[in-house]
Amino acid sequence: MTNNKLGIIARQEISYDLFEGIMVTALEGGSNYWYMLDLNDMGVPKEKYAGEPLSVKVAKMIWYDRINLRVMDAEEEDVLLGEVNLTTIKTAFEIICSQYPEIYLNLIQKNYDANDADVFFQIATMGDITFG
């Protein structure tokens, strides 16, 4: 007898607070070795989120201002790795749900670590896990 599996698709609402926590963890810890952010010409006044840490500003600009965040390679600053926006975020959750269910559960149950957040940010940026 083989080990058969049944795949299901579930509807999961993602709150801003969950997204912000994952992004802050990724930007400040899990992913900071491979990326640089291109914060030029995003169309959001710099003072809009004054007083907030950069990682929180980035999360708010993506979520509320619907920016396309350009993510560059940390070693080759002129190499664009990808863009993060609400569409790539939704796609990242879907990919993680289907391909990395343990990480998906960690994320939605707010039981994630820097590695889980890094997986999320890499998939949101590049569509796949490229680094580490």
N, CA, C and O atoms as a GROMACS GRO file, in nm:
protein
  528
    1MET      N    1   0.084  -0.117   0.000
    1MET     CA    2   0.000   0.000   0.000
    1MET      C    3   0.090   0.125   0.000
    1MET      O    4   0.187   0.132   0.075
    2THR      N    5   0.058   0.220  -0.082
    2THR     CA    6   0.138   0.343  -0.090
    2THR      C    7   0.083   0.448   0.004
    2THR      O    8  -0.032   0.442   0.047
    3ASN      N    9   0.167   0.545   0.035
    3ASN     CA   10   0.128   0.656   0.120
    3ASN      C   11   0.064   0.763   0.033
    3ASN      O   12   0.133   0.850  -0.021
    4ASN      N   13  -0.066   0.758   0.019
    4ASN     CA   14  -0.138   0.855  -0.062
    4ASN      C   15  -0.167   0.980   0.018
    4ASN      O   16  -0.187   0.974   0.140
    5LYS      N   17  -0.168   1.093  -0.050
    5LYS     CA   18  -0.197   1.220   0.015
    5LYS      C   19  -0.312   1.287  -0.057
    5LYS      O   20  -0.331   1.268  -0.178
    6LEU      N   21  -0.387   1.363   0.015
    6LEU     CA   22  -0.499   1.436  -0.040
    6LEU      C   23  -0.467   1.586  -0.028
    6LEU      O   24  -0.450   1.637   0.082
    7GLY      N   25  -0.458   1.654  -0.140
    7GLY     CA   26  -0.432   1.798  -0.138
    7GLY      C   27  -0.562   1.875  -0.131
    7GLY      O   28  -0.660   1.840  -0.198
    8ILE      N   29  -0.563   1.978  -0.052
    8ILE     CA   30  -0.682   2.064  -0.042
    8ILE      C   31  -0.641   2.209  -0.058
    8ILE      O   32  -0.526   2.246  -0.035
    9ILE      N   33  -0.735   2.289  -0.098
    9ILE     CA   34  -0.714   2.433  -0.108
    9ILE      C   35  -0.806   2.496  -0.004
    9ILE      O   36  -0.926   2.472  -0.004
   10ALA      N   37  -0.747   2.577   0.083
   10ALA     CA   38  -0.825   2.641   0.189
   10ALA      C   39  -0.818   2.792   0.173
   10ALA      O   40  -0.716   2.846   0.129
   11ARG      N   41  -0.924   2.860   0.209
   11ARG     CA   42  -0.924   3.006   0.205
   11ARG      C   43  -0.871   3.057   0.338
   11ARG      O   44  -0.921   3.019   0.444
   12GLN      N   45  -0.771   3.140   0.333
   12GLN     CA   46  -0.710   3.196   0.454
   12GLN      C   47  -0.698   3.346   0.436
   12GLN      O   48  -0.637   3.392   0.339
   13GLU      N   49  -0.755   3.422   0.526
   13GLU     CA   50  -0.740   3.567   0.521
   13GLU      C   51  -0.613   3.605   0.595
   13GLU      O   52  -0.588   3.557   0.706
   14ILE      N   53  -0.535   3.690   0.533
   14ILE     CA   54  -0.410   3.736   0.591
   14ILE      C   55  -0.430   3.879   0.637
   14ILE      O   56  -0.470   3.965   0.558
   15SER      N   57  -0.404   3.905   0.764
   15SER     CA   58  -0.421   4.040   0.817
   15SER      C   59  -0.295   4.122   0.794
   15SER      O   60  -0.186   4.068   0.773
   16TYR      N   61  -0.311   4.253   0.799
   16TYR     CA   62  -0.193   4.339   0.788
   16TYR      C   63  -0.095   4.309   0.901
   16TYR      O   64   0.026   4.303   0.877
   17ASP      N   65  -0.144   4.289   1.021
   17ASP     CA   66  -0.055   4.264   1.136
   17ASP      C   67   0.032   4.140   1.114
   17ASP      O   68   0.151   4.141   1.146
   18LEU      N   69  -0.027   4.034   1.060
   18LEU     CA   70   0.052   3.915   1.030
   18LEU      C   71   0.157   3.946   0.924
   18LEU      O   72   0.274   3.911   0.939
   19PHE      N   73   0.114   4.011   0.816
   19PHE     CA   74   0.207   4.047   0.710
   19PHE      C   75   0.321   4.134   0.762
   19PHE      O   76   0.438   4.111   0.730
   20GLU      N   77   0.288   4.235   0.842
   20GLU     CA   78   0.391   4.324   0.896
   20GLU      C   79   0.492   4.245   0.980
   20GLU      O   80   0.612   4.265   0.966
   21GLY      N   81   0.444   4.157   1.064
   21GLY     CA   82   0.535   4.079   1.148
   21GLY      C   83   0.630   3.994   1.066
   21GLY      O   84   0.749   3.985   1.097
   22ILE      N   85   0.578   3.931   0.962
   22ILE     CA   86   0.661   3.847   0.876
   22ILE      C   87   0.764   3.934   0.803
   22ILE      O   88   0.882   3.898   0.796
   23MET      N   89   0.720   4.047   0.749
   23MET     CA   90   0.812   4.135   0.676
   23MET      C   91   0.920   4.190   0.768
   23MET      O   92   1.037   4.193   0.731
   24VAL      N   93   0.883   4.234   0.887
   24VAL     CA   94   0.982   4.287   0.980
   24VAL      C   95   1.084   4.179   1.014
   24VAL      O   96   1.205   4.206   1.015
   25THR      N   97   1.038   4.059   1.040
   25THR     CA   98   1.130   3.948   1.072
   25THR      C   99   1.222   3.918   0.954
   25THR      O  100   1.341   3.894   0.973
   26ALA      N  101   1.167   3.919   0.833
   26ALA     CA  102   1.250   3.892   0.715
   26ALA      C  103   1.350   4.004   0.691
   26ALA      O  104   1.469   3.978   0.673
   27LEU      N  105   1.303   4.128   0.691
   27LEU     CA  106   1.389   4.240   0.657
   27LEU      C  107   1.496   4.267   0.763
   27LEU      O  108   1.607   4.309   0.730
   28GLU      N  109   1.464   4.242   0.888
   28GLU     CA  110   1.560   4.272   0.994
   28GLU      C  111   1.646   4.153   1.034
   28GLU      O  112   1.744   4.169   1.106
   29GLY      N  113   1.610   4.034   0.988
   29GLY     CA  114   1.686   3.919   1.033
   29GLY      C  115   1.706   3.811   0.930
   29GLY      O  116   1.819   3.784   0.890
   30GLY      N  117   1.598   3.749   0.887
   30GLY     CA  118   1.610   3.630   0.805
   30GLY      C  119   1.668   3.651   0.667
   30GLY      O  120   1.736   3.562   0.615
   31SER      N  121   1.643   3.766   0.607
   31SER     CA  122   1.681   3.787   0.467
   31SER      C  123   1.791   3.891   0.447
   31SER      O  124   1.836   3.911   0.335
   32ASN      N  125   1.833   3.955   0.552
   32ASN     CA  126   1.918   4.073   0.535
   32ASN      C  127   2.056   4.045   0.476
   32ASN      O  128   2.132   4.139   0.455
   33TYR      N  129   2.089   3.921   0.449
   33TYR     CA  130   2.218   3.889   0.391
   33TYR      C  131   2.216   3.889   0.238
   33TYR      O  132   2.322   3.891   0.176
   34TRP      N  133   2.099   3.886   0.175
   34TRP     CA  134   2.094   3.872   0.030
   34TRP      C  135   2.028   3.988  -0.045
   34TRP      O  136   2.037   3.992  -0.168
   35TYR      N  137   1.965   4.081   0.021
   35TYR     CA  138   1.889   4.184  -0.050
   35TYR      C  139   1.933   4.326  -0.015
   35TYR      O  140   1.995   4.351   0.088
   36MET      N  141   1.899   4.417  -0.104
   36MET     CA  142   1.901   4.561  -0.079
   36MET      C  143   1.768   4.613  -0.135
   36MET      O  144   1.718   4.562  -0.235
   37LEU      N  145   1.713   4.714  -0.071
   37LEU     CA  146   1.587   4.769  -0.117
   37LEU      C  147   1.613   4.896  -0.198
   37LEU      O  148   1.694   4.980  -0.159
   38ASP      N  149   1.544   4.908  -0.309
   38ASP     CA  150   1.550   5.030  -0.390
   38ASP      C  151   1.433   5.118  -0.344
   38ASP      O  152   1.319   5.096  -0.383
   39LEU      N  153   1.464   5.216  -0.262
   39LEU     CA  154   1.360   5.299  -0.203
   39LEU      C  155   1.341   5.431  -0.277
   39LEU      O  156   1.275   5.522  -0.227
   40ASN      N  157   1.398   5.442  -0.395
   40ASN     CA  158   1.386   5.564  -0.476
   40ASN      C  159   1.258   5.562  -0.558
   40ASN      O  160   1.215   5.456  -0.606
   41ASP      N  161   1.198   5.678  -0.574
   41ASP     CA  162   1.084   5.694  -0.665
   41ASP      C  163   0.970   5.598  -0.640
   41ASP      O  164   0.917   5.539  -0.734
   42MET      N  165   0.930   5.583  -0.514
   42MET     CA  166   0.818   5.493  -0.484
   42MET      C  167   0.685   5.566  -0.481
   42MET      O  168   0.580   5.503  -0.470
   43GLY      N  169   0.688   5.698  -0.490
   43GLY     CA  170   0.565   5.774  -0.494
   43GLY      C  171   0.500   5.795  -0.359
   43GLY      O  172   0.386   5.843  -0.353
   44VAL      N  173   0.568   5.761  -0.251
   44VAL     CA  174   0.514   5.779  -0.116
   44VAL      C  175   0.601   5.884  -0.046
   44VAL      O  176   0.722   5.867  -0.038
   45PRO      N  177   0.540   5.989   0.003
   45PRO     CA  178   0.621   6.091   0.073
   45PRO      C  179   0.698   6.029   0.190
   45PRO      O  180   0.642   5.951   0.267
   46LYS      N  181   0.824   6.065   0.202
   46LYS     CA  182   0.909   6.007   0.306
   46LYS      C  183   0.855   6.032   0.446
   46LYS      O  184   0.877   5.951   0.536
   47GLU      N  185   0.785   6.142   0.464
   47GLU     CA  186   0.735   6.175   0.598
   47GLU      C  187   0.603   6.104   0.632
   47GLU      O  188   0.556   6.116   0.745
   48LYS      N  189   0.544   6.032   0.539
   48LYS     CA  190   0.414   5.969   0.562
   48LYS      C  191   0.417   5.875   0.682
   48LYS      O  192   0.323   5.874   0.762
   49TYR      N  193   0.522   5.798   0.697
   49TYR     CA  194   0.533   5.704   0.809
   49TYR      C  195   0.653   5.742   0.896
   49TYR      O  196   0.728   5.657   0.943
   50ALA      N  197   0.668   5.872   0.917
   50ALA     CA  198   0.780   5.923   0.998
   50ALA      C  199   0.775   5.861   1.138
   50ALA      O  200   0.669   5.844   1.197
   51GLY      N  201   0.891   5.829   1.188
   51GLY     CA  202   0.902   5.772   1.321
   51GLY      C  203   0.892   5.622   1.325
   51GLY      O  204   0.917   5.561   1.429
   52GLU      N  205   0.854   5.559   1.214
   52GLU     CA  206   0.843   5.413   1.207
   52GLU      C  207   0.978   5.355   1.164
   52GLU      O  208   1.051   5.419   1.087
   53PRO      N  209   1.013   5.236   1.212
   53PRO     CA  210   1.134   5.169   1.160
   53PRO      C  211   1.118   5.142   1.010
   53PRO      O  212   1.006   5.130   0.960
   54LEU      N  213   1.230   5.133   0.940
   54LEU     CA  214   1.226   5.113   0.795
   54LEU      C  215   1.144   4.990   0.756
   54LEU      O  216   1.067   4.995   0.661
   55SER      N  217   1.160   4.880   0.828
   55SER     CA  218   1.088   4.758   0.791
   55SER      C  219   0.937   4.776   0.804
   55SER      O  220   0.861   4.722   0.723
   56VAL      N  221   0.893   4.851   0.902
   56VAL     CA  222   0.749   4.879   0.918
   56VAL      C  223   0.702   4.973   0.807
   56VAL      O  224   0.594   4.954   0.752
   57LYS      N  225   0.783   5.074   0.775
   57LYS     CA  226   0.748   5.165   0.664
   57LYS      C  227   0.729   5.087   0.535
   57LYS      O  228   0.633   5.109   0.462
   58VAL      N  229   0.822   4.996   0.508
   58VAL     CA  230   0.814   4.916   0.386
   58VAL      C  231   0.687   4.833   0.385
   58VAL      O  232   0.616   4.829   0.284
   59ALA      N  233   0.656   4.768   0.495
   59ALA     CA  234   0.534   4.687   0.502
   59ALA      C  235   0.410   4.774   0.479
   59ALA      O  236   0.321   4.734   0.404
   60LYS      N  237   0.405   4.891   0.540
   60LYS     CA  238   0.289   4.980   0.523
   60LYS      C  239   0.278   5.031   0.380
   60LYS      O  240   0.168   5.039   0.326
   61MET      N  241   0.392   5.065   0.319
   61MET     CA  242   0.388   5.114   0.181
   61MET      C  243   0.339   5.006   0.085
   61MET      O  244   0.264   5.036  -0.008
   62ILE      N  245   0.381   4.883   0.107
   62ILE     CA  246   0.334   4.774   0.021
   62ILE      C  247   0.184   4.751   0.043
   62ILE      O  248   0.108   4.744  -0.054
   63TRP      N  249   0.143   4.740   0.167
   63TRP     CA  250   0.005   4.703   0.200
   63TRP      C  251  -0.094   4.816   0.173
   63TRP      O  252  -0.195   4.796   0.105
   64TYR      N  253  -0.065   4.934   0.227
   64TYR     CA  254  -0.162   5.044   0.220
   64TYR      C  255  -0.146   5.133   0.097
   64TYR      O  256  -0.244   5.181   0.041
   65ASP      N  257  -0.022   5.153   0.054
   65ASP     CA  258   0.003   5.243  -0.059
   65ASP      C  259   0.021   5.167  -0.190
   65ASP      O  260   0.035   5.228  -0.297
   66ARG      N  261   0.021   5.035  -0.182
   66ARG     CA  262   0.026   4.947  -0.298
   66ARG      C  263   0.146   4.974  -0.389
   66ARG      O  264   0.134   4.976  -0.512
   67ILE      N  265   0.261   4.994  -0.327
   67ILE     CA  266   0.382   5.016  -0.406
   67ILE      C  267   0.436   4.884  -0.460
   67ILE      O  268   0.400   4.776  -0.411
   68ASN      N  269   0.520   4.893  -0.559
   68ASN     CA  270   0.601   4.781  -0.606
   68ASN      C  271   0.741   4.805  -0.550
   68ASN      O  272   0.813   4.892  -0.596
   69LEU      N  273   0.778   4.727  -0.450
   69LEU     CA  274   0.909   4.740  -0.388
   69LEU      C  275   1.012   4.666  -0.471
   69LEU      O  276   1.004   4.544  -0.488
   70ARG      N  277   1.109   4.739  -0.522
   70ARG     CA  278   1.217   4.678  -0.600
   70ARG      C  279   1.321   4.623  -0.505
   70ARG      O  280   1.371   4.694  -0.417
   71VAL      N  281   1.354   4.495  -0.523
   71VAL     CA  282   1.451   4.427  -0.437
   71VAL      C  283   1.574   4.394  -0.521
   71VAL      O  284   1.566   4.325  -0.623
   72MET      N  285   1.687   4.447  -0.476
   72MET     CA  286   1.813   4.433  -0.550
   72MET      C  287   1.904   4.332  -0.481
   72MET      O  288   1.886   4.302  -0.362
   73ASP      N  289   2.001   4.280  -0.555
   73ASP     CA  290   2.099   4.188  -0.501
   73ASP      C  291   2.196   4.263  -0.410
   73ASP      O  292   2.243   4.371  -0.445
   74ALA      N  293   2.225   4.207  -0.294
   74ALA     CA  294   2.313   4.274  -0.197
   74ALA      C  295   2.456   4.284  -0.248
   74ALA      O  296   2.526   4.380  -0.214
   75GLU      N  297   2.501   4.189  -0.327
   75GLU     CA  298   2.639   4.190  -0.375
   75GLU      C  299   2.654   4.265  -0.507
   75GLU      O  300   2.758   4.326  -0.531
   76GLU      N  301   2.554   4.260  -0.591
   76GLU     CA  302   2.556   4.330  -0.718
   76GLU      C  303   2.438   4.426  -0.720
   76GLU      O  304   2.330   4.390  -0.766
   77GLU      N  305   2.458   4.547  -0.670
   77GLU     CA  306   2.351   4.642  -0.644
   77GLU      C  307   2.269   4.681  -0.766
   77GLU      O  308   2.157   4.731  -0.751
   78ASP      N  309   2.319   4.659  -0.886
   78ASP     CA  310   2.244   4.694  -1.006
   78ASP      C  311   2.161   4.577  -1.060
   78ASP      O  312   2.097   4.589  -1.164
   79VAL      N  313   2.164   4.463  -0.989
   79VAL     CA  314   2.088   4.345  -1.032
   79VAL      C  315   1.954   4.341  -0.959
   79VAL      O  316   1.949   4.328  -0.836
   80LEU      N  317   1.847   4.350  -1.035
   80LEU     CA  318   1.712   4.343  -0.979
   80LEU      C  319   1.675   4.196  -0.959
   80LEU      O  320   1.673   4.118  -1.053
   81LEU      N  321   1.645   4.160  -0.833
   81LEU     CA  322   1.602   4.023  -0.803
   81LEU      C  323   1.453   4.005  -0.826
   81LEU      O  324   1.408   3.897  -0.863
   82GLY      N  325   1.378   4.111  -0.805
   82GLY     CA  326   1.234   4.105  -0.824
   82GLY      C  327   1.164   4.222  -0.758
   82GLY      O  328   1.229   4.309  -0.700
   83GLU      N  329   1.035   4.222  -0.765
   83GLU     CA  330   0.953   4.325  -0.702
   83GLU      C  331   0.854   4.258  -0.608
   83GLU      O  332   0.802   4.150  -0.637
   84VAL      N  333   0.828   4.323  -0.496
   84VAL     CA  334   0.731   4.274  -0.400
   84VAL      C  335   0.613   4.371  -0.398
   84VAL      O  336   0.630   4.492  -0.385
   85ASN      N  337   0.494   4.315  -0.412
   85ASN     CA  338   0.371   4.394  -0.408
   85ASN      C  339   0.260   4.302  -0.357
   85ASN      O  340   0.286   4.186  -0.324
   86LEU      N  341   0.139   4.353  -0.351
   86LEU     CA  342   0.030   4.271  -0.297
   86LEU      C  343   0.007   4.143  -0.378
   86LEU      O  344  -0.030   4.040  -0.321
   87THR      N  345   0.028   4.148  -0.508
   87THR     CA  346   0.009   4.029  -0.590
   87THR      C  347   0.114   3.923  -0.559
   87THR      O  348   0.081   3.806  -0.544
   88THR      N  349   0.241   3.964  -0.547
   88THR     CA  350   0.346   3.866  -0.519
   88THR      C  351   0.334   3.812  -0.376
   88THR      O  352   0.374   3.699  -0.349
   89ILE      N  353   0.280   3.893  -0.287
   89ILE     CA  354   0.259   3.847  -0.150
   89ILE      C  355   0.153   3.736  -0.147
   89ILE      O  356   0.171   3.632  -0.084
   90LYS      N  357   0.042   3.761  -0.217
   90LYS     CA  358  -0.064   3.660  -0.224
   90LYS      C  359  -0.010   3.532  -0.288
   90LYS      O  360  -0.037   3.422  -0.240
   91THR      N  361   0.063   3.546  -0.396
   91THR     CA  362   0.121   3.431  -0.463
   91THR      C  363   0.218   3.356  -0.372
   91THR      O  364   0.221   3.233  -0.371
   92ALA      N  365   0.298   3.430  -0.295
   92ALA     CA  366   0.393   3.367  -0.203
   92ALA      C  367   0.320   3.281  -0.100
   92ALA      O  368   0.361   3.168  -0.074
   93PHE      N  369   0.213   3.332  -0.043
   93PHE     CA  370   0.136   3.252   0.052
   93PHE      C  371   0.080   3.126  -0.015
   93PHE      O  372   0.080   3.019   0.045
   94GLU      N  373   0.033   3.138  -0.138
   94GLU     CA  374  -0.021   3.023  -0.208
   94GLU      C  375   0.087   2.918  -0.237
   94GLU      O  376   0.064   2.799  -0.219
   95ILE      N  377   0.204   2.963  -0.281
   95ILE     CA  378   0.315   2.870  -0.308
   95ILE      C  379   0.359   2.802  -0.180
   95ILE      O  380   0.379   2.680  -0.177
   96ILE      N  381   0.374   2.880  -0.074
   96ILE     CA  382   0.418   2.822   0.053
   96ILE      C  383   0.315   2.723   0.105
   96ILE      O  384   0.351   2.617   0.158
   97CYS      N  385   0.188   2.755   0.091
   97CYS     CA  386   0.082   2.664   0.136
   97CYS      C  387   0.092   2.530   0.065
   97CYS      O  388   0.079   2.426   0.128
   98SER      N  389   0.115   2.533  -0.067
   98SER     CA  390   0.117   2.408  -0.142
   98SER      C  391   0.251   2.335  -0.137
   98SER      O  392   0.254   2.212  -0.139
   99GLN      N  393   0.362   2.409  -0.131
   99GLN     CA  394   0.493   2.344  -0.139
   99GLN      C  395   0.565   2.330  -0.005
   99GLN      O  396   0.650   2.243   0.012
  100TYR      N  397   0.532   2.417   0.090
  100TYR     CA  398   0.598   2.417   0.220
  100TYR      C  399   0.494   2.429   0.332
  100TYR      O  400   0.492   2.529   0.404
  101PRO      N  401   0.406   2.328   0.346
  101PRO     CA  402   0.295   2.340   0.440
  101PRO      C  403   0.336   2.363   0.584
  101PRO      O  404   0.264   2.429   0.659
  102GLU      N  405   0.452   2.310   0.626
  102GLU     CA  406   0.497   2.332   0.764
  102GLU      C  407   0.527   2.480   0.787
  102GLU      O  408   0.492   2.537   0.891
  103ILE      N  409   0.593   2.542   0.689
  103ILE     CA  410   0.624   2.684   0.700
  103ILE      C  411   0.496   2.766   0.694
  103ILE      O  412   0.480   2.863   0.768
  104TYR      N  413   0.404   2.727   0.608
  104TYR     CA  414   0.275   2.797   0.598
  104TYR      C  415   0.203   2.797   0.732
  104TYR      O  416   0.154   2.901   0.777
  105LEU      N  417   0.197   2.682   0.796
  105LEU     CA  418   0.131   2.675   0.927
  105LEU      C  419   0.204   2.761   1.030
  105LEU      O  420   0.140   2.830   1.110
  106ASN      N  421   0.336   2.758   1.027
  106ASN     CA  422   0.412   2.845   1.118
  106ASN      C  423   0.376   2.991   1.096
  106ASN      O  424   0.357   3.066   1.192
  107LEU      N  425   0.366   3.032   0.970
  107LEU     CA  426   0.336   3.171   0.939
  107LEU      C  427   0.196   3.210   0.987
  107LEU      O  428   0.181   3.309   1.059
  108ILE      N  429   0.095   3.134   0.949
  108ILE     CA  430  -0.042   3.176   0.982
  108ILE      C  431  -0.073   3.159   1.131
  108ILE      O  432  -0.164   3.225   1.183
  109GLN      N  433   0.001   3.072   1.198
  109GLN     CA  434  -0.019   3.056   1.343
  109GLN      C  435   0.072   3.148   1.424
  109GLN      O  436   0.077   3.138   1.547
  110LYS      N  437   0.143   3.235   1.356
  110LYS     CA  438   0.236   3.331   1.418
  110LYS      C  439   0.339   3.259   1.505
  110LYS      O  440   0.374   3.303   1.614
  111ASN      N  441   0.386   3.147   1.454
  111ASN     CA  442   0.485   3.066   1.522
  111ASN      C  443   0.610   3.052   1.433
  111ASN      O  444   0.678   2.950   1.435
  112TYR      N  445   0.637   3.157   1.355
  112TYR     CA  446   0.745   3.152   1.257
  112TYR      C  447   0.874   3.207   1.317
  112TYR      O  448   0.874   3.276   1.419
  113ASP      N  449   0.984   3.173   1.250
  113ASP     CA  450   1.114   3.227   1.289
  113ASP      C  451   1.173   3.300   1.168
  113ASP      O  452   1.107   3.315   1.065
  114ALA      N  453   1.298   3.345   1.183
  114ALA     CA  454   1.363   3.421   1.076
  114ALA      C  455   1.377   3.339   0.948
  114ALA      O  456   1.366   3.395   0.839
  115ASN      N  457   1.400   3.209   0.960
  115ASN     CA  458   1.412   3.125   0.840
  115ASN      C  459   1.279   3.116   0.765
  115ASN      O  460   1.276   3.122   0.642
  116ASP      N  461   1.169   3.101   0.839
  116ASP     CA  462   1.037   3.096   0.775
  116ASP      C  463   1.007   3.229   0.705
  116ASP      O  464   0.957   3.231   0.592
  117ALA      N  465   1.038   3.340   0.770
  117ALA     CA  466   1.015   3.472   0.712
  117ALA      C  467   1.103   3.492   0.588
  117ALA      O  468   1.060   3.554   0.491
  118ASP      N  469   1.225   3.439   0.592
  118ASP     CA  470   1.314   3.448   0.477
  118ASP      C  471   1.257   3.371   0.358
  118ASP      O  472   1.260   3.421   0.245
  119VAL      N  473   1.205   3.252   0.382
  119VAL     CA  474   1.142   3.174   0.275
  119VAL      C  475   1.029   3.256   0.213
  119VAL      O  476   1.017   3.265   0.091
  120PHE      N  477   0.946   3.315   0.298
  120PHE     CA  478   0.835   3.397   0.249
  120PHE      C  479   0.886   3.513   0.162
  120PHE      O  480   0.836   3.534   0.052
  121PHE      N  481   0.985   3.586   0.212
  121PHE     CA  482   1.034   3.704   0.139
  121PHE      C  483   1.102   3.664   0.008
  121PHE      O  484   1.087   3.732  -0.093
  122GLN      N  485   1.177   3.554   0.009
  122GLN     CA  486   1.239   3.509  -0.116
  122GLN      C  487   1.134   3.471  -0.219
  122GLN      O  488   1.146   3.508  -0.336
  123ILE      N  489   1.031   3.399  -0.177
  123ILE     CA  490   0.927   3.359  -0.271
  123ILE      C  491   0.847   3.480  -0.317
  123ILE      O  492   0.811   3.488  -0.435
  124ALA      N  493   0.819   3.574  -0.228
  124ALA     CA  494   0.748   3.695  -0.267
  124ALA      C  495   0.831   3.778  -0.366
  124ALA      O  496   0.776   3.843  -0.454
  125THR      N  497   0.963   3.775  -0.350
  125THR     CA  498   1.051   3.853  -0.437
  125THR      C  499   1.081   3.783  -0.568
  125THR      O  500   1.070   3.843  -0.675
  126MET      N  501   1.119   3.656  -0.561
  126MET     CA  502   1.173   3.586  -0.676
  126MET      C  503   1.089   3.468  -0.724
  126MET      O  504   1.118   3.410  -0.828
  127GLY      N  505   0.985   3.432  -0.647
  127GLY     CA  506   0.900   3.321  -0.686
  127GLY      C  507   0.953   3.185  -0.646
  127GLY      O  508   0.890   3.082  -0.673
  128ASP      N  509   1.069   3.183  -0.583
  128ASP     CA  510   1.132   3.057  -0.545
  128ASP      C  511   1.236   3.085  -0.437
  128ASP      O  512   1.269   3.200  -0.409
  129ILE      N  513   1.286   2.980  -0.376
  129ILE     CA  514   1.394   2.993  -0.279
  129ILE      C  515   1.526   2.988  -0.355
  129ILE      O  516   1.558   2.887  -0.417
  130THR      N  517   1.601   3.095  -0.349
  130THR     CA  518   1.725   3.107  -0.424
  130THR      C  519   1.847   3.104  -0.333
  130THR      O  520   1.951   3.048  -0.369
  131PHE      N  521   1.835   3.165  -0.215
  131PHE     CA  522   1.948   3.178  -0.124
  131PHE      C  523   1.927   3.088  -0.002
  131PHE      O  524   1.817   3.077   0.052
  132GLY      N  525   2.038   3.022   0.039
  132GLY     CA  526   2.040   2.944   0.162
  132GLY      C  527   1.930   2.849   0.175
  132GLY      O  528   1.922   2.777   0.274
   0.00000   0.00000   0.00000
